[in-house]
Amino acid sequence: MLTTAFPYISVLLFIAASLALLEEKSRLKLFEFLPSIVLLYFFVMLLSTFGVWEKTEEINTAYKQLKTNLLPAMIFLMLLNADLRKIKQLGTKMVLAFFAAAISIGIAFVLAFSLFQSQLEADSWKTFAALSGSWMGGTGNMAAVQAALNVPDSSMGYTLLIDSIDYAIWVMLLLALVPLAKPFNKWTGADDKVLEKVGQSLQQQAQQNAAEQTGNKTTQLVMLLALSMVLSVLAQHVASLLPVNTFFTATAWTVMIVTLLGVLAAMTPISKLWGANELSGIMLYLIIALIASRANFNELTQAPTYIIMGLVILLFHGLMMLAVAKIFKLDLFTCGLASLANIGGVASAPILAAAYSRALIPIGVLMAMLGYIIGTGGGLLVGRILKWVSMS
């Protein structure tokens, strides 16, 4: 049994690295539907259930310090590729579809929560607020909402359970619908000729940006690490000076501050420094492993109810997207990608885009980046509404 901080952190990092390497090197179909970061949560949670480490004072302190300080730094780095100036290249209909997907997901959460509320535990609205952050952005947004609302780590098992099982079903469904693109587009009256041009334009720009990157990568990596950590400290300090209440805590202020800083920095030369994706990825793996290390399978007593509720959320979301597609004459690719850019994020949106055409992959990446920007705020907004529903 581990009782000190360094072995505890080392084991978590080793598990994260092993799963990431296995995903990259193996050809297991499992990783197409369950990314290594989801498997990381459940594997670490399993070890926690078996008591591989003890919640000593030293381990508790290391957990709190790392999670509190790494989260703002990760959010800042994660947003450096989300340049708002690139969003306009997607075109009006694609941006419309993305926000329609995000709004419909929020509405679906409220409707499903209202239906299942009597069968859920007290404060379960926090669990679904964290999940909505993930389904409007990504796992990083989920972690941000969890910290902002002080969601117990034990409850996050339900969040990851829904996020893995129901998400996998949704991905398979969207991929299965690809051959139906032509009849769907005929039904909605959509014109999809512009898609290839937009995809090729974004692909050329990405190649140009990569060619322009010069300088020592190690220096740039260290610079980004230092900048993100300093901004994490400053954001927490500023947040401690701002007014708080039972819903909008100092952590929520910290998340909002670094989100704003990240969006602004994405439009400066800072975004051209190499290593933002790599660093934020490492931080995300460690944060998820830390959260999982406090959870326990024995606490997941209502798993079937939560899984069914997740499917109901997706059903409501799908029906609303069908209505939006018909009203605004959207094609199947745009609707499916907008949905998966929210629910699956940057890990899965490009997979769906590639199923239509490899030239469309950059559209999937850019749309998913937009989710990083709105995911945290969207999750907090949904959380506020769910709290109101739970009290009514």
KEZA-674900 format. One record per residue: x, y, z of N, C-alpha, C in turn. Coordinates in steps of 0.02 Angstrom, whole numbers, padded with zeros to 5 digits, always signed. Layout:
REM KEZA-674900
XYZXYZXYZ/...
END
This chain:
REM KEZA-674900
+00042-00060+00000+00000+00000+00000+00044+00063+00000/+00027+00110-00044+00066+00172-00048+00041+00222+00003/+00087+00253+00039+00069+00301+00091+00102+00369+00084/+00148+00376+00036+00182+00439+00025+00168+00466-00045/+00180+00531-00053+00157+00567-00114+00194+00547-00177/+00261+00542-00174+00298+00531-00236+00282+00464-00270/+00281+00408-00233+00261+00345-00265+00189+00348-00291/+00145+00380-00255+00075+00387-00275+00069+00423-00342/+00102+00480-00350+00100+00518-00412+00135+00479-00468/+00190+00446-00452+00228+00408-00501+00186+00351-00531/+00150+00316-00488+00107+00261-00512+00052+00288-00558/+00021+00344-00539-00032+00373-00580-00005+00392-00649/+00053+00423-00651+00084+00443-00715+00103+00382-00757/+00128+00331-00724+00148+00270-00760+00088+00237-00793/+00032+00233-00756-00029+00203-00784-00054+00244-00843/-00053+00311-00835-00076+00355-00889-00032+00347-00951/+00034+00346-00941+00080+00339-00998+00072+00272-01032/+00063+00219-00994+00056+00152-01022-00006+00146-01066/-00062+00173-01042-00124+00171-01080-00120+00214-01144/-00089+00273-01137-00080+00317-01195-00037+00283-01249/+00017+00250-01226+00062+00215-01273+00026+00156-01305/-00014+00120-01266-00051+00063-01292-00101+00086-01345/-00133+00143-01333-00181+00169-01382-00146+00189-01447/-00086+00218-01440-00050+00242-01498-00021+00184-01539/+00006+00134-01505+00042+00080-01540-00001+00021-01561/-00055+00008-01523-00096-00050-01539-00149-00033-01590/-00181-00085-01615-00235-00076-01664-00302-00100-01634/-00306-00098-01569-00366-00122-01536-00426-00078-01553/-00481-00111-01574-00543-00075-01591-00571-00039-01531/-00554-00063-01471-00580-00035-01409-00567+00039-01405/-00507+00061-01428-00488+00131-01422-00526+00177-01469/-00559+00148-01518-00599+00190-01564-00661+00217-01529/-00684+00182-01478-00744+00203-01443-00731+00222-01370/-00678+00196-01342-00659+00213-01273-00587+00239-01273/-00577+00304-01277-00509+00332-01277-00471+00312-01214/-00405+00314-01218-00364+00293-01162-00378+00333-01099/-00399+00396-01106-00411+00438-01047-00472+00413-01009/-00521+00384-01043-00579+00355-01010-00559+00290-00974/-00520+00248-01008-00497+00186-00978-00452+00201-00918/-00414+00256-00922-00372+00277-00867-00413+00287-00804/-00470+00322-00812-00512+00336-00754-00534+00271-00720/-00559+00224-00760-00586+00163-00731-00532+00117-00704/-00473+00117-00735-00418+00074-00710-00392+00101-00644/-00382+00167-00639-00358+00197-00577-00411+00189-00523/-00474+00197-00542-00530+00188-00495-00531+00117-00467/-00514+00069-00510-00511-00002-00488-00456-00011-00436/-00398+00018-00448-00343+00014-00400-00361+00048-00334/-00397+00105-00340-00419+00140-00279-00468+00096-00239/-00512+00061-00274-00560+00016-00241-00524-00039-00203/-00469-00064-00231-00430-00117-00199-00381-00090-00146/-00380-00023-00137-00340+00006-00084-00265+00005-00097/-00244+00016-00160-00173+00016-00176-00137+00075-00143/-00172+00130-00130-00143+00186-00093-00190+00205-00036/-00161+00235+00014-00199+00256+00073-00205+00332+00072/-00261+00358+00095-00272+00431+00095-00239+00461+00157/-00172+00459+00156-00134+00490+00211-00133+00566+00203/-00110+00600+00253-00107+00673+00251-00062+00696+00194/-00005+00661+00184+00042+00680+00131+00011+00671+00062/-00023+00615+00052-00055+00602-00013-00113+00650-00025/-00151+00664+00027-00207+00712+00020-00182+00782+00002/-00127+00802+00032-00098+00868+00017-00073+00871-00055/-00038+00818-00076-00012+00815-00145-00069+00817-00195/-00121+00779-00180-00180+00778-00224-00210+00848-00232/-00221+00880-00176-00254+00946-00177-00211+00998-00212/-00146+00999-00197-00101+01049-00226-00094+01040-00301/-00085+00978-00322-00077+00965-00394-00140+00982-00433/-00196+00957-00410-00259+00968-00446-00277+01041-00448/-00270+01076-00392-00289+01147-00388-00247+01190-00434/-00183+01176-00439-00137+01219-00477-00130+01198-00550/-00137+01134-00564-00130+01111-00634-00191+01127-00676/-00251+01125-00646-00312+01135-00685-00313+01203-00722/-00300+01260-00689-00300+01324-00726-00246+01326-00780/-00188+01297-00765-00134+01296-00814-00154+01255-00875/-00186+01198-00864-00209+01155-00919-00260+01191-00963/-00308+01225-00931-00361+01259-00969-00330+01313-01014/-00282+01351-00987-00249+01402-01027-00214+01372-01088/-00175+01319-01077-00139+01287-01132-00187+01256-01183/-00240+01227-01158-00289+01193-01201-00321+01242-01251/-00328+01304-01230-00363+01354-01271-00317+01391-01319/-00252+01379-01316-00206+01416-01359-00216+01402-01433/-00246+01345-01449-00259+01329-01520-00328+01349-01542/-00367+01378-01496-00437+01396-01512-00440+01470-01532/-00412+01486-01590-00411+01554-01615-00479+01573-01643/-00513+01620-01611-00580+01639-01633-00582+01665-01704/-00526+01692-01728-00523+01720-01796-00530+01666-01849/-00514+01603-01830-00520+01547-01878-00591+01521-01883/-00631+01535-01830-00698+01508-01828-00740+01531-01888/-00730+01594-01909-00770+01621-01964-00759+01582-02029/-00703+01547-02034-00690+01507-02094-00737+01448-02100/-00767+01428-02045-00814+01371-02047-00877+01388-02086/-00895+01451-02087-00956+01471-02121-01014+01475-02072/-01064+01513-02091-01121+01527-02047-01158+01464-02027/-01171+01419-02074-01211+01360-02059-01176+01312-02012/-01110+01306-02019-01073+01260-01974-01071+01287-01903/-01060+01352-01896-01061+01382-01830-01131+01378-01800/-01182+01390-01842-01251+01383-01819-01264+01313-01794/-01242+01263-01832-01253+01193-01813-01218+01177-01747/-01158+01203-01738-01121+01190-01676-01159+01217-01616/-01180+01280-01620-01215+01310-01563-01284+01279-01553/-01316+01258-01608-01380+01223-01602-01370+01157-01564/-01315+01123-01579-01299+01060-01544-01287+01073-01470/-01247+01125-01455-01232+01141-01386-01294+01159-01346/-01337+01201-01376-01398+01222-01342-01446+01163-01333/-01452+01121-01384-01497+01064-01379-01472+01014-01326/-01406+01008-01319-01379+00965-01267-01398+00993-01198/-01391+01058-01190-01410+01090-01126-01483+01079-01110/-01526+01089-01160-01598+01079-01150-01613+01006-01134/-01578+00960-01168-01589+00889-01157-01571+00869-01085/-01518+00898-01059-01498+00885-00990-01554+00906-00941/-01581+00965-00953-01634+00991-00909-01696+00947-00913/-01716+00927-00973-01776+00885-00982-01767+00817-00949/-01709+00786-00962-01696+00719-00935-01691+00721-00859/-01658+00773-00833-01651+00779-00760-01719+00788-00727/-01763+00825-00759-01830+00835-00732-01869+00769-00730/-01858+00727-00780-01893+00662-00782-01867+00613-00731/-01801+00613-00720-01770+00562-00677-01754+00587-00606/-01770+00649-00592-01747+00679-00529-01766+00638-00467/-01826+00611-00466-01849+00573-00407-01810+00509-00395/-01774+00485-00447-01736+00423-00441-01662+00435-00427/-01642+00498-00422-01571+00515-00415-01554+00535-00344/-01489+00532-00329-01464+00551-00263-01466+00627-00254/-01462+00648-00192-01459+00720-00178-01395+00749-00208/-01399+00810-00233-01343+00844-00264-01319+00810-00329/-01361+00767-00358-01341+00735-00421-01337+00785-00478/-01368+00844-00468-01364+00895-00520-01292+00915-00534/-01249+00909-00484-01178+00926-00493-01145+00876-00541/-01164+00812-00534-01136+00761-00577-01153+00775-00650/-01216+00793-00663-01238+00806-00731-01213+00873-00757/-01200+00920-00713-01169+00983-00734-01099+00970-00761/-01062+00927-00726-00994+00908-00749-00998+00872-00815/-01047+00826-00822-01054+00790-00885-01073+00837-00942/-01116+00886-00928-01135+00933-00981-01075+00974-01003/-01029+00989-00956-00967+01023-00975-00927+00981-01024/-00925+00915-01011-00890+00870-01056-00925+00865-01123/-00991+00861-01123-01029+00851-01185-01040+00916-01224/-01018+00972-01197-01017+01034-01236-00946+01053-01255/-00897+01020-01225-00828+01037-01239-00784+00975-01241/-00759+00955-01182-00715+00898-01179-00700+00879-01107/-00656+00831-01098-00640+00806-01031-00609+00861-00988/-00571+00906-01020-00542+00962-00983-00596+01008-00954/-00648+01020-00994-00704+01061-00970-00741+01026-00913/-00748+00960-00918-00779+00922-00865-00741+00931-00799/-00674+00926-00803-00633+00935-00743-00640+01006-00715/-00646+01054-00760-00654+01124-00739-00720+01135-00703/-00774+01107-00730-00840+01114-00699-00841+01077-00632/-00809+01019-00630-00807+00981-00568-00773+01021-00513/-00718+01053-00530-00682+01094-00480-00722+01155-00461/-00753+01187-00510-00791+01249-00497-00851+01236-00452/-00883+01178-00459-00944+01163-00420-00929+01118-00361/-00865+01102-00352-00844+01059-00296-00882+00992-00297/-00884+00961-00356-00917+00897-00364-00874+00843-00330/-00902+00803-00286-00863+00750-00253-00831+00703-00303/-00769+00683-00291-00735+00637-00337-00773+00571-00343/-00807+00550-00289-00844+00488-00291-00901+00491-00342/-00930+00550-00351-00985+00558-00399-00961+00559-00471/-00897+00573-00481-00870+00577-00549-00869+00509-00583/-00874+00455-00544-00878+00389-00574-00939+00383-00619/-00995+00412-00596-01056+00412-00637-01045+00453-00701/-01012+00510-00694-01000+00554-00751-00960+00517-00805/-00906+00485-00784-00863+00449-00832-00898+00387-00859/-00941+00356-00818-00978+00297-00841-01024+00315-00899/-01063+00369-00890-01107+00392-00944-01066+00415-01003/-01012+00452-00989-00971+00482-01041-00937+00429-01083/-00928+00369-01057-00895+00316-01095-00945+00272-01131/-00993+00244-01094-01041+00197-01123-01088+00231-01173/-01121+00284-01151-01169+00318-01195-01134+00353-01253/-01076+00380-01239-01037+00413-01292-01018+00363-01346/-00997+00303-01326-00977+00252-01374-01036+00232-01419/-01095+00227-01389-01155+00211-01428-01169+00266-01479/-01162+00329-01457-01176+00386-01500-01127+00390-01559/-01063+00376-01545-01013+00376-01598-01029+00323-01650/-01046+00264-01627-01062+00209-01673-01123+00226-01716/-01173+00259-01686-01233+00278-01723-01216+00329-01776/-01178+00380-01759-01161+00433-01808-01119+00405-01865/-01074+00358-01850-01034+00326-01903-01079+00282-01947/-01128+00249-01917-01173+00206-01955-01218+00246-02002/-01228+00310-01986-01273+00352-02027-01237+00382-02088/-01171+00376-02092-01134+00407-02147-01160+00387-02216/-01177+00323-02229-01202+00305-02295-01270+00337-02312/-01304+00363-02262-01370+00393-02274-01365+00468-02288/-01305+00493-02300-01296+00565-02309-01337+00593-02366/-01336+00560-02424-01372+00587-02482-01447+00590-02472/-01480+00537-02449-01553+00543-02438-01570+00592-02382/-01526+00598-02332-01538+00646-02278-01534+00717-02304/-01483+00731-02344-01474+00798-02372-01530+00816-02420/-01556+00765-02455-01612+00777-02500-01674+00795-02459/-01683+00761-02402-01740+00773-02357-01738+00844-02328/-01678+00867-02309-01672+00934-02280-01664+00988-02332/-01646+00969-02394-01634+01019-02447-01567+01053-02440/-01518+01018-02412-01452+01047-02398-01407+01047-02460/-01362+01096-02462-01311+01100-02514-01244+01090-02481/-01211+01034-02494-01148+01017-02459-01086+01028-02502/-01092+01063-02556-01035+01072-02602-00979+01114-02571/-00996+01159-02525-00947+01204-02497-00900+01169-02447/-00920+01110-02422-00882+01077-02369-00811+01060-02389/-00802+01031-02448-00736+01012-02471-00689+01072-02476/-00716+01129-02501-00675+01189-02508-00652+01215-02441/-00697+01216-02392-00680+01240-02325-00627+01194-02294/-00636+01129-02301-00588+01081-02273-00519+01088-02303/-00516+01095-02370-00451+01103-02403-00417+01168-02383/-00456+01222-02375-00428+01286-02354-00398+01282-02285/-00433+01250-02239-00408+01243-02170-00346+01198-02168/-00346+01147-02211-00289+01101-02213-00226+01137-02238/-00233+01177-02289-00177+01215-02315-00150+01265-02263/-00195+01297-02226-00174+01345-02176-00137+01310-02119/-00161+01250-02099-00128+01213-02046-00057+01192-02066/-00050+01172-02129+00017+01153-02154+00063+01214-02156/+00036+01271-02174+00075+01333-02176+00098+01353-02106/+00052+01348-02058+00069+01365-01989+00123+01319-01961/+00119+01255-01979+00169+01207-01955+00237+01222-01985/+00238+01244-02048+00301+01260-02082+00333+01323-02052/+00291+01367-02025+00316+01430-01997+00345+01423-01927/+00332+01366-01895+00357+01356-01827+00432+01344-01829/+00468+01387-01796+00541+01382-01793+00564+01390-01721/+00629+01379-01710+00656+01388-01643+00663+01323-01606/+00696+01326-01549+00709+01268-01508+00645+01246-01472/+00624+01184-01484+00561+01160-01455+00564+01155-01378/+00622+01136-01352+00629+01130-01280+00620+01198-01247/+00649+01250-01276+00643+01318-01249+00570+01340-01250/+00536+01326-01305+00465+01346-01310+00422+01307-01261/+00438+01243-01252+00401+01201-01206+00408+01227-01134/+00469+01244-01115+00481+01270-01047+00447+01337-01038/+00448+01378-01091+00416+01443-01088+00341+01437-01076/+00310+01391-01113+00238+01380-01104+00222+01352-01035/+00263+01306-01012+00252+01278-00945+00257+01332-00892/+00308+01373-00897+00317+01427-00848+00259+01477-00851/+00240+01496-00911+00186+01545-00920+00121+01518-00892/+00105+01456-00908+00042+01427-00884+00040+01422-00809/+00095+01404-00778+00097+01398-00705+00091+01466-00670/+00126+01516-00699+00122+01583-00670+00051+01611-00675/+00020+01601-00734-00049+01624-00743-00098+01587-00698/-00083+01525-00683-00125+01487-00636-00123+01518-00567/-00063+01536-00546-00056+01569-00480-00090+01637-00479/-00079+01677-00531-00109+01744-00534-00186+01740-00537/-00212+01693-00577-00285+01687-00583-00316+01668-00516/-00283+01623-00480-00309+01603-00414-00306+01661-00365/-00255+01702-00370-00248+01760-00325-00303+01811-00340/-00313+01826-00404-00366+01874-00423-00434+01847-00402/-00445+01782-00413-00510+01751-00396-00524+01757-00321/-00472+01753-00281-00481+01757-00208-00504+01827-00185/-00496+01877-00229-00516+01945-00212-00586+01962-00237/-00616+01917-00277-00681+01930-00306-00737+01902-00262/-00798+01931-00267-00855+01908-00227-00875+01837-00246/-00895+01797-00197-00915+01728-00210-00983+01714-00177/-01015+01660-00200-01076+01637-00168-01075+01561-00169/-01131+01530-00150-01132+01457-00146-01125+01423-00214/-01141+01459-00267-01135+01429-00334-01071+01451-00369/-01057+01516-00369-00999+01540-00405-00942+01550-00355/-00901+01499-00348-00847+01497-00299-00784+01530-00327/-00733+01533-00284-00669+01561-00306-00639+01518-00362/-00650+01452-00358-00625+01408-00411-00660+01423-00477/-00725+01437-00474-00762+01454-00535-00734+01519-00566/-00719+01568-00524-00687+01630-00548-00620+01614-00581/-00581+01571-00549-00515+01553-00576-00522+01523-00645/-00570+01477-00653-00581+01444-00718-00601+01495-00771/-00646+01541-00753-00668+01592-00800-00610+01639-00821/-00568+01656-00773-00512+01702-00787-00463+01669-00835/-00442+01607-00822-00393+01575-00866-00424+01558-00934/-00490+01547-00935-00523+01536-01000-00518+01599-01043/-00532+01655-01012-00527+01719-01048-00455+01732-01071/-00407+01719-01027-00336+01730-01044-00315+01684-01101/-00339+01621-01100-00322+01574-01153-00350+01595-01220/-00413+01617-01221-00445+01640-01284-00408+01700-01312/-00388+01747-01268-00352+01806-01291-00282+01789-01316/-00248+01744-01278-00179+01725-01297-00177+01687-01363/-00233+01653-01380-00236+01615-01443-00232+01661-01504/-00244+01725-01494-00241+01773-01549-00176+01812-01549/-00126+01788-01510-00061+01822-01505-00006+01773-01528/+00056+01797-01535+00112+01753-01553+00124+01696-01504/+00096+01701-01443+00105+01647-01394+00077+01581-01421/+00023+01585-01461-00008+01525-01487+00037+01488-01536/+00089+01521-01561+00134+01489-01609+00191+01450-01575/+00197+01457-01509+00247+01419-01473+00230+01345-01474/+00281+01303-01481+00269+01231-01487+00258+01200-01418/+00209+01154-01414+00203+01114-01353+00140+01122-01313/+00095+01167-01334+00034+01178-01294-00009+01115-01291/-00017+01081-01347-00057+01019-01348-00025+00965-01305/+00041+00959-01311+00077+00907-01274+00073+00918-01198/+00085+00980-01177+00084+00996-01106+00014+00989-01076/-00035+01017-01111-00104+01013-01085-00128+00940-01083/-00104+00899-01131-00122+00829-01131-00094+00792-01070/-00032+00806-01054-00001+00776-00995-00038+00796-00931/-00054+00861-00926-00089+00886-00868-00159+00855-00862/-00193+00847-00919-00260+00818-00918-00258+00745-00894/-00210+00707-00919-00203+00637-00897-00192+00633-00821/-00149+00677-00796-00134+00676-00724-00195+00697-00683/-00230+00748-00706-00290+00772-00669-00343+00718-00667/-00356+00685-00723-00406+00631-00725-00385+00573-00680/-00321+00557-00681-00296+00503-00637-00304+00523-00563/-00291+00586-00547-00300+00610-00477-00373+00604-00455/-00419+00626-00499-00490+00621-00482-00510+00548-00472/-00488+00505-00517-00505+00434-00512-00477+00401-00450/-00420+00426-00427-00387+00396-00368-00426+00407-00304/-00477+00451-00306-00518+00463-00246-00586+00428-00252/-00599+00396-00308-00664+00364-00320-00662+00290-00301/-00721+00259-00302-00726+00190-00281-00786+00157-00316/-00775+00098-00344-00828+00063-00380-00887+00045-00334/-00872+00037-00270-00925+00018-00222-00977+00074-00214/-00958+00135-00236-01004+00192-00228-01051+00201-00287/-01041+00162-00340-01083+00168-00401-01145+00124-00395/-01188+00140-00349-01247+00097-00335-01304+00110-00384/-01303+00168-00419-01359+00185-00463-01338+00187-00537/-01287+00148-00555-01259+00151-00622-01311+00142-00678/-01356+00092-00674-01405+00083-00729-01449+00145-00741/-01471+00177-00687-01513+00236-00693-01476+00292-00730/-01413+00302-00712-01374+00355-00743-01361+00340-00817/-01347+00277-00833-01334+00259-00903-01396+00270-00946/-01454+00249-00920-01518+00259-00956-01532+00333-00965/-01518+00372-00913-01530+00444-00917-01485+00476-00970/-01424+00451-00976-01379+00476-01028-01405+00463-01097/-01435+00404-01107-01464+00387-01172-01525+00431-01187/-01564+00447-01136-01622+00491-01145-01598+00561-01165/-01544+00584-01135-01516+00649-01153-01497+00650-01227/-01463+00597-01250-01443+00592-01320-01503+00588-01366/-01556+00554-01345-01617+00549-01385-01648+00618-01395/-01656+00656-01340-01684+00723-01346-01640+00767-01390/-01575+00762-01381-01528+00801-01421-01534+00784-01495/-01538+00719-01511-01544+00697-01580-01608+00722-01613/-01663+00718-01577-01727+00742-01605-01725+00817-01618/-01696+00854-01573-01691+00927-01583-01646+00944-01642/-01592+00906-01651-01547+00918-01708-01581+00902-01774/-01624+00851-01775-01662+00836-01836-01707+00895-01855/-01739+00925-01805-01782+00983-01818-01741+01042-01844/-01683+01054-01814-01639+01109-01835-01616+01097-01907/-01597+01034-01923-01574+01018-01991-01627+01032-02043/-01689+01015-02027-01744+01026-02074-01759+01100-02083/-01759+01137-02028-01776+01209-02030-01723+01249-02067/-01659+01234-02053-01604+01274-02082-01570+01240-02141/-01598+01184-02163-01571+01148-02222-01498+01129-02213/-01484+01095-02158-01415+01074-02143-01403+01002-02168/-01342+00989-02191-01325+00923-02215-01307+00877-02156/-01305+00812-02169-01293+00763-02116-01223+00770-02087/-01174+00784-02129-01105+00793-02104-01102+00849-02053/-01130+00907-02070-01127+00965-02025-01162+00951-01959/-01221+00919-01962-01259+00903-01901-01222+00852-01858/-01198+00798-01890-01162+00746-01853-01098+00771-01822/-01061+00811-01860-00998+00837-01835-01009+00887-01779/-01060+00929-01786-01076+00978-01733-01093+00941-01668/-01130+00887-01674-01148+00847-01616-01087+00815-01584/-01045+00783-01625-00988+00747-01598-00932+00795-01575/-00928+00854-01606-00879+00904-01583-00895+00925-01512/-00959+00926-01495-00980+00940-01426-00970+00880-01381/-01001+00824-01400-01003+00766-01356-00937+00728-01354/-00902+00724-01410-00840+00685-01412-00777+00727-01409/-00782+00790-01431-00724+00835-01429-00673+00819-01483/-00613+00845-01472-00562+00841-01524-00537+00770-01536/-00552+00724-01489-00529+00655-01497-00569+00616-01549/-00633+00633-01556-00676+00593-01600-00706+00631-01659/-00712+00697-01655-00740+00735-01711-00701+00723-01777/-00634+00723-01775-00597+00710-01837-00610+00640-01865/-00626+00591-01822-00640+00523-01846-00703+00523-01888/-00755+00557-01865-00817+00561-01903-00806+00600-01967/-00767+00655-01963-00753+00695-02023-00717+00652-02076/-00670+00611-02054-00632+00569-02101-00676+00516-02133/-00730+00496-02099-00776+00446-02127-00812+00474-02188/-00817+00540-02192-00847+00572-02251-00793+00587-02303/-00739+00619-02280-00683+00636-02324-00624+00661-02282/-00564+00639-02299-00506+00660-02260-00495+00735-02265/-00519+00766-02318-00512+00838-02327-00553+00876-02275/-00600+00842-02242-00644+00875-02194-00619+00869-02122/-00563+00834-02112-00536+00825-02045-00522+00892-02009/-00492+00941-02043-00479+01005-02009-00543+01039-01983/-00599+01028-02017-00662+01057-01994-00681+01027-01927/-00671+00961-01921-00686+00927-01858-00643+00952-01801/-00579+00963-01814-00533+00988-01763-00553+01058-01741/-00566+01102-01789-00582+01171-01773-00649+01176-01735/-00697+01136-01755-00762+01137-01721-00755+01113-01649/-00713+01062-01639-00702+01036-01572-00667+01088-01528/-00622+01127-01558-00587+01180-01521-00637+01233-01497/-00688+01245-01536-00740+01292-01515-00775+01266-01452/-00781+01200-01448-00811+01169-01389-00770+01183-01326/-00703+01184-01333-00661+01200-01275-00677+01269-01247/-00695+01315-01292-00708+01384-01270-00773+01388-01230/-00825+01354-01254-00891+01363-01223-00908+01309-01171/-00870+01254-01170-00888+01197-01128-00894+01212-01055/-00846+01249-01027-00847+01263-00956-00905+01309-00937/-00912+01363-00974-00967+01409-00960-01035+01376-00970/-01040+01335-01023-01102+01299-01036-01119+01251-00981/-01069+01215-00956-01079+01168-00901-01102+01202-00837/-01072+01260-00823-01092+01298-00763-01163+01325-00770/-01181+01346-00830-01249+01371-00841-01300+01315-00832/-01286+01257-00862-01330+01200-00855-01335+01180-00781/-01279+01183-00746-01278+01167-00675-01324+01212-00635/-01323+01276-00651-01366+01324-00615-01440+01308-00627/-01457+01290-00689-01527+01273-00704-01547+01208-00669/-01502+01158-00671-01517+01094-00639-01525+01102-00564/-01485+01145-00534-01492+01158-00462-01561+01188-00447/-01582+01234-00489-01648+01265-00480-01703+01212-00487/-01696+01167-00537-01745+01113-00546-01747+01068-00485/-01689+01052-00458-01686+01006-00401-01717+01036-00337/-01719+01102-00334-01747+01136-00276-01822+01151-00283/-01847+01145-00344-01918+01162-00356-01964+01104-00342/
END
